[in-house]
Amino acid sequence: MSELCADRCPICGGPNDCGVAAGKSECWCANVKISAEALEKVPEEAKGKVCVCRKCGESDGQTILPSNASVRAPEKLR
């Protein structure tokens, strides 16, 4: 991935439906737990900056589950 796009999944390049990129205060991924296996697929330069899409978040065969942990939404790209 040569350039980060806040509204694109860093794994597949498809739309990630990021609420923060759309100007909302929170993203859909802020209240779910995405597996470590899925997060390992995110390129290093995109970690903590760009949201994955739901499909890639579930790509390890596990359904995305609600999280009890507080998750910080990614910072907006400048």
N, C-alpha and C positions, 0 to 999 in steps of 0.2 A: 504494500500500500504506500503510495508516494505522497498522498495528501489526505489529511483527516477531514472528514465531512461529518458535522455534528448530527445530521439526520440520516446517516447511513451506517449500517452494521459494519464493524471493522473486520468481520470474518467473511461474510458473503457479499457485502456491498449493497444489499437490498435495504429498503426503508426500515428504520429501527423504531419508528413511532415514539421518539424521545420527546417527552413533555418539556424538558428544559430547552431543547433546541427549538421547540415550537413556542417558547415564551412563557410557559407555565412554571410554577414554582417547584414542581416535582415531576419525576418521570415514572412511568409504569413500573420500572425495575427497582424503584426505591423501596418498595414494600414486599419484595419477593427474594427468595434465595436462589441464586443461579449456581449450579455446581462448579466445583473447582476444575473439573475436567473441561467444562465449556469455557471457563475463563482462561484456561491455559492456551486456548486457541487464538486468543486476542493478541495481535502483534504488540510487542513491547511499547512502541511509540503511541499506541492508542489506549493502553491500560489507564483507567481512572479518568479518561478524557472523553471517550465515546461509548455510547450504550450499544450492546448487542441487540439483535432483534429477538423476538420470542422464539422463533424457529431455531436459531442457533443456540439460544439459551437452553433449549430442550434437546439439543442435538445428541446428547449422550444417552438418550432414551428415557430420561427421567423428566417427569412433569415439573414445571417451575412451581414451587410451593411458597405460601406466604411466609414472610420472615418476621421473627420477633426482634431481630437486631435492627438497630438504626443504621441505615445505609446512606452515605452521602451521595447526592446526585453529582454527576460529572460536571466539571467546570465548563462554562461556555468557551468555545474556541474563539480566538481573536482573529 
